[in-house]
Amino acid sequence: MASDGEVMNKQVILKHFVDGAPKESDMLVKTSSISLKVESGSKAIVVKNLYLSCDSYPLEGFGVAKVVDSGHPKFKEGDLVWGIVGWEEYSVIKNPESLFKIHHTDVPLSYYTGILGMQGITAWAGFYKVAAPKKGENVYVSAASGAVGQLVGQFAKLMGCYVVGSAGSKEKFNI
C-alpha cells in the first residue's frame, strides 16, 4: 500500500540481462510505490506518462508526459513534455534538461512520439536539410518500413519525387 504522497506505479522491466532482441518472456510487469514529490533541493521532476513509443531499444523510449512535481526552474506542475521516459505509469526524471516542453497542443499529443518526435525530426532534417531533393527527382529510401524511413518516403511523395524503398527480411539479417 502506498503512503501519503505516493502512488502505485506499474512498470515493465527486464527480468535479466538480454543479449540481443528482448522477447516477451524476458519482461516482467512490476508494481511498486513511487513518490509524487521530488526531494527538497533536487532538480528532478516527476511525470505521469501519457503516451509511450515502442522503439527498437528496450524499456525506455520517447514518451509524452505531464509534470506532476518539479524541482527544476524550467518545468512546473501541469507542463506537458516529451523525451525519454521509462515504460511505466510515472517516471522520475533526474536530468530533465533532455526533455522538451510541448507548446503546441492543437494536435494530438501522441504525435510527439512519431511525426513530431525523434522519428519525425530525424526524417525531416535528413530529407529536407541533408538530401534536399527537388520535385521530380528519384529518391531511394533504405529501411523504408522503419519509423524514419516511412516518413522520408511520405515527404518525398508529397514533394512530387519518384520514390523507391527497400526493407530487410529475416533471410537478409539471418534472424
C-alpha positions as CSV (number, residue, x, y, z in Angstrom):
1,M,0.0,0.0,0.0
2,A,1.4,3.4,-0.9
3,S,1.7,6.0,1.8
4,D,0.6,9.7,1.7
5,G,2.2,11.4,-1.4
6,E,2.9,8.1,-3.0
7,V,1.0,6.1,-5.6
8,M,1.4,2.6,-7.0
9,N,3.5,2.6,-10.2
10,K,3.2,-0.1,-12.8
11,Q,6.4,-0.7,-14.7
12,V,7.7,-3.0,-17.5
13,I,11.2,-4.2,-16.5
14,L,13.7,-6.8,-17.8
15,K,13.9,-10.0,-15.7
16,H,17.6,-10.4,-16.5
17,F,20.3,-9.2,-18.9
18,V,19.2,-9.8,-22.5
19,D,21.8,-10.4,-25.3
20,G,20.0,-9.4,-28.5
21,A,16.4,-8.5,-29.1
22,P,14.2,-9.0,-25.9
23,K,11.2,-11.3,-26.0
24,E,8.0,-11.0,-24.0
25,S,9.3,-13.8,-21.7
26,D,12.3,-11.5,-20.8
27,M,10.0,-8.9,-19.4
28,L,8.1,-8.5,-16.2
29,V,5.3,-6.2,-15.2
30,K,6.1,-5.0,-11.7
31,T,4.1,-2.7,-9.3
32,S,5.8,-0.6,-6.6
33,S,5.1,2.6,-4.9
34,I,6.6,5.9,-6.1
35,S,6.6,9.4,-4.5
36,L,4.9,12.1,-6.5
37,K,7.1,14.7,-4.8
38,V,10.7,15.5,-5.7
39,E,13.2,15.6,-2.9
40,S,13.9,19.0,-1.5
41,G,16.8,20.7,-3.3
42,S,16.6,18.2,-6.3
43,K,16.3,19.5,-9.9
44,A,14.5,16.3,-10.8
45,I,10.9,16.2,-12.0
46,V,8.1,13.6,-11.6
47,V,5.9,13.0,-14.6
48,K,2.8,10.9,-15.4
49,N,3.4,9.2,-18.7
50,L,0.6,9.7,-21.1
51,Y,1.9,8.1,-24.4
52,L,4.9,5.8,-24.8
53,S,6.6,4.9,-28.1
54,C,7.7,1.3,-28.8
55,D,11.2,1.9,-30.1
56,S,13.9,-0.5,-31.0
57,Y,15.7,-0.2,-27.7
58,P,14.1,-1.9,-24.6
59,L,12.2,-0.5,-21.7
60,E,12.7,3.2,-22.3
61,G,11.6,5.3,-25.2
62,F,10.2,8.6,-26.2
63,G,7.1,9.5,-24.5
64,V,4.7,12.3,-23.7
65,A,4.2,13.1,-20.1
66,K,2.6,15.6,-17.7
67,V,4.7,17.2,-14.9
68,V,3.3,16.2,-11.5
69,D,6.0,17.9,-9.4
70,S,9.2,19.7,-10.2
71,G,12.4,20.9,-8.6
72,H,13.6,22.3,-11.9
73,P,13.1,26.0,-12.7
74,K,12.3,25.2,-16.4
75,F,9.4,22.9,-15.6
76,K,6.3,23.4,-13.4
77,E,3.3,21.2,-12.4
78,G,1.0,20.7,-15.3
79,D,3.5,21.3,-18.1
80,L,3.4,18.8,-21.0
81,V,6.8,17.4,-22.0
82,W,8.3,14.8,-24.4
83,G,11.5,12.9,-24.3
84,I,13.0,9.7,-23.0
85,V,11.0,8.1,-20.1
86,G,10.6,4.7,-18.7
87,W,8.0,2.2,-19.6
88,E,6.0,2.9,-16.5
89,E,3.0,5.0,-15.4
90,Y,5.1,7.6,-13.6
91,S,8.8,8.4,-14.1
92,V,11.3,10.4,-12.0
93,I,13.5,12.3,-14.5
94,K,16.7,13.2,-12.7
95,N,18.1,15.2,-15.7
96,P,15.1,16.9,-17.2
97,E,17.3,19.1,-19.4
98,S,16.9,16.4,-22.0
99,L,13.1,16.9,-22.1
100,F,11.3,19.2,-24.5
101,K,8.3,21.3,-23.3
102,I,5.3,20.9,-25.5
103,H,3.9,24.3,-26.6
104,H,1.6,23.2,-29.4
105,T,-1.4,21.3,-28.1
106,D,-3.6,21.8,-31.1
107,V,-2.5,18.4,-32.5
108,P,-3.0,15.0,-30.7
109,L,-0.3,14.6,-28.1
110,S,0.5,11.1,-29.4
111,Y,2.1,12.8,-32.5
112,Y,5.0,13.7,-30.3
113,T,6.0,10.0,-30.2
114,G,6.1,9.9,-34.1
115,I,5.8,12.7,-36.7
116,L,6.6,15.5,-34.2
117,G,9.1,13.4,-32.1
118,M,12.5,11.9,-32.7
119,Q,11.5,9.9,-35.8
120,G,9.8,12.9,-37.5
121,I,12.6,15.3,-36.7
122,T,15.2,12.8,-38.0
123,A,13.2,12.2,-41.2
124,W,12.5,15.9,-41.8
125,A,16.2,17.0,-41.2
126,G,17.6,14.1,-43.3
127,F,15.2,14.7,-46.2
128,Y,14.9,18.5,-46.3
129,K,18.2,19.6,-44.9
130,V,20.7,16.9,-45.9
131,A,19.3,15.3,-49.1
132,A,17.3,18.4,-50.2
133,P,15.9,16.8,-53.4
134,K,13.9,18.7,-55.9
135,K,10.4,17.9,-57.3
136,G,10.6,15.1,-59.9
137,E,13.9,13.7,-58.7
138,N,14.3,10.0,-57.8
139,V,14.6,9.2,-54.0
140,Y,15.8,5.9,-52.7
141,V,14.8,5.1,-49.1
142,S,16.6,2.3,-47.3
143,A,14.8,0.8,-44.3
144,A,11.6,2.2,-45.8
145,S,9.4,0.2,-43.4
146,G,11.1,1.8,-40.3
147,A,9.9,4.7,-38.3
148,V,12.1,7.2,-40.0
149,G,12.2,5.7,-43.5
150,Q,8.4,5.5,-43.9
151,L,8.2,9.3,-43.1
152,V,11.0,10.1,-45.6
153,G,9.1,8.2,-48.3
154,Q,5.9,10.2,-47.5
155,F,7.8,13.5,-47.6
156,A,9.3,12.6,-50.9
157,K,5.9,11.6,-52.4
158,L,4.4,14.8,-51.1
159,M,7.2,16.8,-52.8
160,G,6.5,15.0,-56.1
161,C,9.5,12.8,-56.2
162,Y,9.7,9.2,-57.6
163,V,10.3,7.0,-54.5
164,V,11.8,3.6,-54.3
165,G,12.1,2.0,-50.9
166,S,13.7,-1.2,-49.6
167,A,13.1,-3.2,-46.4
168,G,15.0,-6.1,-44.9
169,S,13.9,-9.6,-44.4
170,K,14.6,-12.4,-41.9
171,E,16.8,-14.1,-44.5
172,K,18.7,-10.8,-45.1
173,F,19.5,-10.3,-41.5
174,N,19.8,-14.0,-40.5
175,I,17.4,-13.6,-37.6
